[in-house]
C-alpha cells in the first residue's frame, strides 16, 4: 500500500528532516510504500532561495534527496490531487511537526515595535486554508483515508480565529479518520474549533522512536568521537545567541571532567564562546542526532534537540523560546510552548527556563550545571519507554485505518 505523507521535510532543519525519516522508516519496516508529497507553494520555496547555495542548507537538502522518497513538486491543491492519482497513493498521513498553523490577521499583530504596531509576515503553509488541513480532500476524484499524526499548531492564537473560518476548519477536520496532536495547546485548539466534536489524543513526536525506526542509520559513538575529535565526556551547548557566562560554564565543567562543545544550529554557531571544542558546518542531520545521543548533557534551545536528549536519557537544560506573548511581550503564556508540554510530561520543568518574554532572567551557571548533574536518568528512561509505547499504539491505530479500506 502506498502512503503519501505531508509534512515539513525539505527544509534546513535537523528535527524536521529526522521526524520525516522516522515516519518513512516505520512504514517501510512494516511493509508499506511511503512517499513524501512535495507540497511547496512558491512563497514557501522563496524563503530558501537565497540560502540554497550555502553549505549547511545544502546538507539538509542532500539528506532529503538521499533518504526520503518524494513526488514531483506540488504548488496547490489541484497539483496534490493529480500527484495522488498519478502515484496511486491509497492513504494520507499529515504530520508530524508544526503543520496545523493558522495565523490570523489579529494573531499577527505585534505591539510595541519600532513602528509602534507591526503585522508580522507569514507564508502560505502557515495560513489557513492550506493543504496541511486537508483542503484538497473535496477535489479528490476517489476518496482515500486520511489521518493527522502528532501535529502541532506552534502555539497559534486560535481564539482570535473568525467564526466563519472556524466553521471551515471544522469541516476540513471532519474528513480525517484519525487525529492526534503533539501538545495540550493544539489539542485544546482542535477541541475549540470543532466545539468539542473532536478531542484528539496527545501522542509523541516520531523522533521519540528514532532509535527503533532508524537504528541502521545512526553513526556509532566511536565514529562520532573520531570524526569530530571529541573527548569521551562532553556537554553540548547550542544557542542562537549567548545566554550564559560561557567562560564560567567552561571552567566549571572542566572541574567535573566534562568538556563543553559548541553545537551549531542550521544557521551556524551564533553565540560567543571560549570552548576548546566546536562542531563545524556543514553538519549532517544524522551526525547531529548522534552527537546529542552520545553526549553527557545538552544545554540550549529548540524542541527537537530536547526530544533527542529525552529519547536517549541525556541530561538537558532548555532555554525555551516558544509561547504566546501578551502585554507588549512582558508576559509569556508558557503552557502554550511545546517544550513546556514535553518537559512537564517528563517532570523536568526545573530543567527549563522561559527565555522568550521581554524581561526574562538568565539562571546562574551553577544552577544549570546542578540540573545537569542531578538529572534522573532512570526516571527519564522509563518515561521515554512509555513514550515509545504510546508511539507504537498511535502507529497501530493509523495502520488500522488504512487496513480497513
Secondary structure, 3 states (H helix, E strand, C coil): CEEEEECCCCCCCHHHHHHHHHHHHHHHHCCCEEEECCECCHHHHHCCHHHCCCHHHHHHHHHHHHHCCECCCECCHHHHHHHHHHCCCCEEEECCECCCCCCCCHHHEEEEECCEEEECCCCHHHCCCCHHHCCCHHHCCCCCEEEEEEECCCCCCHHHCCHHHHHHHHHHHCCCCEEEECCHHHHHHHHHHCCCCCCCEECCCHHHHHHHHCHHHCCCHHHHHHHCCCCCCEEEEECCCCCCCHHHHHHHHHHCCCEEEECCECCECCCCCCCCEECCCCCCHHHHHHHHHCCCEEEECCHHHHHHHHHCCCCEEEEECCCEEECCCCEEEHHHCHHHHHHHHCCCHHHEEECCCCCCCCCCHHHHHHHHHCCCHHHHHHHHHHHHHHHHHHHHHHHHHHHCC
